Amino acid sequence: MTRLNLKYPWHRVQRGGSFFVPALDTAKVQLEGVQQARRQRITCATGTPCIYNGVLGVMFKRREPRCA
């Protein structure tokens, strides 16, 4: 599997925030983005393929912590 040369701004995203990464191969970008979040110890990260402003890509979200 070839590595993508993308920078994911996980360090700038607050809890409850999101960012969009344009991509044609959404499965690969989604997998690598969540793996990079886990490497930075962000366990509440998700990626969803979508069309944002007419551009295909992946919307990454950092979920709010769950209240007990």
Number of C-alpha atoms within 10 A of each C-alpha: 4 5 8 10 6 10 9 18 15 20 9 10 14 12 14 12 13 18 15 20 22 16 15 11 12 19 15 15 22 20 12 17 24 21 15 16 20 13 10 11 10 16 13 16 21 17 23 14 19 16 13 13 6 7 13 17 22 26 19 24 21 20 16 12 9 6 4 3
